[in-house]
Amino acid sequence: MNQVRLGLVGIGKIARDQHLPAIASVAAFDLAATASRAAQVDGIDAYPSIEAMLAARGDLAAVSLCTPPSGRVDQALAALRAGKHVMLEKPPAATVSEVALLDKVARDVGLTLFTTWHSREAAAVDTARDWLAGKRIRAVRIDWKEDIRKWHPGQEWIMAAGGFGVFDPAINALSIATRILPHALLVSAATLAVPANRVSPIAATVRMRCGDAPVEVSLDFLQTGPQQWDIGVDTEAGTLALRDGGRTIALPGTTATTGQNEEYARLYRRFADLIATGQSDVDVSPLQLVADAFLVAERKTVEPFDF
């Protein structure tokens, strides 16, 4: 199969840490161009914007967007209308309706749209889903606590309107939960802690239910020391524990096992398969849960936050 010529938009931390190594490891893609206001990749044609890249590089077959979710819909529309398949970093857009629009446009023009959820590709997620299938869920606990200054240094957009705040990393937990649990999640209540000088939450608690089982979610963007990305699921057969963002699993009566991190390589292999078969993969369920949490939430003002 001929390589897919790919344009990568947004050369920030996530692109350098994850996307560039993954693209290099997947033979189906040829990284042919990048678009970024202030960064570039050595040896790759660079453009200051997606519009400039699309105008200059009609040979591109696909575009991967690694930009902040706010404003990404216009970039994706530009790529689709230029005849390019599109892959979206999580969260796929700032709103659910934006994704619905992109899905419609992609279908109308016969192109692939892929809303990625990288944490679903963590090593133990499929095992967890298989083990939970058919079991009665009694309770679920999600603890997603990390240090914003470590993982998003100086990224002001993440605490601005449309930046999601603590839900930017927490949507990873929700993407795993919606993949492994046998019933849909429904949000019933939430509390958002919003710094006095910001508009997005720095911490949150969310109550949901999965069937008739309670789901308790605790989120913190100011975690110091050990970082915590854990999901526990109580069943009639015992408790399943997913740790390390889905890399480590402990099942009742077994020793915990940790797998290799190949999340982004798996995403790009999936993108290549979707393009080859003329399909799309569009799932907004994690984003919908975030939207629902914001809708029902009680907001409380906390101390100002600065990077």
Helices and strands as residue ranges (DSSP letters): E 4-9, H 13-14, I 15-19, H 20-25, E 29-35, E 45-47, H 50-56, E 62-65, H 72-81, E 85-88, H 96-109, E 113-115, G 118-121, H 125-132, E 137-145, H 148-151, G 156-159, H 167-180, E 185-195, E 203-210, E 213-220, E 228-235, E 238-243, G 244-246, E 248-250, E 257-258, H 263-277, H 285-296, E 298-302
